[in-house]
């Protein structure tokens, strides 16, 4: 067998045994493990926005409880599931309602970890929206807790259950474009103006004066582990992502999706270093409008060293071999630059194509070897609960993926500084100040 064929065989074998399988447990039933014959009783936490879509995608699952700190904002979901018990405080719900098997967490980023951890410690299966956590330490702890408790977990990156990501993996592992040493990934969107129409400040400062808290909203619960801020419509509803206190910015919003296929196809772990540059806008309160982050990865088995460049609020340089009149994918995507060619895909790993188009037409596609998932990303999680297996993007996978993405945010805090990362120690080794952002402080009573 020649070296190229050996490499392809190795990659295909390890893939089939790794990222995408549902592996049954030896024993079904018991605490936290729902027998296949039963319907899964699900509670939704944070149901006014994406949580509504997640619950709707659960199909025949039994929605038994709904929890949201703002009952007026979440009124549509309460109305859709009238038989579900209604709560404001997830802690009260988890303590009071014993028939809950699993929870869907779709609150703002800063409360993902504390809610998911509380549920797992009670033996509940957890589906948590992306990004999994607000900081790197939380991601590490949730992955550890998921392993220790044995519950079925899933992060809400729907592209991981779709076709495009699997095609990218199979093509790259087949050698379609040769070894990949460089990747460009991007999101051309921006949150500016920060806080949208409800708040406009040339300095992007947070408002010093609050507003009257709307009826039906428990603002203290919404703030959770973050520093207390007076209520303002520049935070809630829906406009919290741009604020460092509450959201992970575009890296957490789109980066978690866009970088997923890179993380899988190139079998990435933690980078050796990260460096931010080209910062436009932003300050200690809000994420920047534009940024560039360069990640450097060591050689992995079957893969050479890699430089990955993330472009935020902008597109990457246009590849010269891309045909005239053919644009980059709208809003965001990935370009894999191999020694023999390139692959471009969209935000969720969707619509991958070799380019130029002549290369795509000439390419003899390999056999589809990775398991395909039927139904929604949420249904994949439910099926894994019932089968006693693993969901496609469980916390064992999505925890490290989240750490990878959030290291990009850390780099943006210290532009122009190449930060050296020790993954075992979970710390930056050459800039102590950066480690303050690896684990953010929590308000009293809200720590993991």
Order of alpha helices (4+ residues) and beta strands (2+ residues): alpha-beta-alpha-beta-alpha-beta-alpha-beta-alpha-beta-alpha-beta-alpha-beta-alpha-alpha-beta-beta-beta-beta-beta-beta-alpha-alpha-alpha-beta-beta
